[in-house]
Amino acid sequence: MNLTELKALHELPFFELIQKSRQVHEDNWDQPEVQLCTLLSIKTGGCSEDCSYCAQSARYKSGVDSERLMEKCDILERAKVAAETGSTRFCMGAAWRGVRGGTKRFDQVIDIIQDVSKLGMEVCVTLGELGPEEAKQLKEAGVTAYNHNLDTSPEHYPNIVTSHTYEDRLRTIQNVQDAGMSVCCGGILGLGETITDRLRLLEVISNFDPQPESVPINSLMPMPGTPLAENPQVDTFDIVRMIAVTRISIPKAKVRLSAGRTRLSDEAQALCFFAGANSIFYGDKLLTAKNPSVEKDQVLLAKLGLSPLAPKLPQKELETAPA
């Protein structure tokens, strides 16, 4: 969709907008299901980038210490717990500028992915910038989706990040698509952007070919020590509007209600689900930020009559499953 179309949608009266987005949602997602995704930081802190919102940047005194890559056995243990508690997608994030084939850390990540992919969940990773050969290796290792958020509009982006460009991000996304992986790409609300910036982000994302398989909508959780530590909280109705416009413009994507849920009431989250959100990050922590507890999410979904998306059987099990 183009910016003019997106603005026309966003400017609709609130109830008219969410009625439209609900219809699009039901046309494309006819079951009352929410995908539960678990996000684990497998390498925390010490990142060389200067993303203004991120506590993991080595440039800011945020209190987040630099850690080494987690041991594979510890990652597998967390992945198994995620599967046992209902997650159908396991996302692994590393605080790196990017990865390069032939290095020890990339080989370690490939080894981890190969084992995690045997657990029957979708495997998503976010490792920073990615070249074409590295993308192919990740695909072969078992990665189903690569997360690389654009964060905001091309125009506002230089105000948030200067250590790499918007074009760098778009190049990584193209490499991911060329390798045959799904793209997980969204943004962050509350970076000091305008409504036009938010809609420009959607304009760019909705014109990917193919469109992203999932779109995380994050609300900034201001982190102490970062340049955006004092940014105000995003208005709940702005979040719902963004989810609604995302659902209409990218109808077949999982729209993931992501960071910032700890600040939303159950009623606010219910509005987000009605407007088109059908995926959440599940577990007590999102990288370095807090997240609602597993038990709290289970209670909320039950109240709303929503079911966790059922896990897909691994291919070997599908071949032996009874007809």
Secondary structure, 3 states (H helix, E strand, C coil): CCHHHHHHHHCCCHHHHHHHHHHHHHHHCCCCEEEEEEEEEEECCCECCCCCCCCCECCCCCCCCCCCCCCHHHHHHHHHHHHHCCCCEEEEEECCCECCCCCHHHHHHHHHHHHHHHHCCEEEEECCECCHHHHHHHHHHCCCEEECCCECCCCCHHHCCCCCCHHHHHHHHHHHHHCCCEEECCEEECCCCCHHHHHHHHHHHHCCCCCCCEEEEEECCCCCCCCCCCCCCCCHHHHHHHHHHHHHHCCCCEEEECCCHHHCCHHHHHHHHHHCCCEEECCCEECCEECCCHHHHHHHHHHHCCEECCCCCCHHHHHHCCC
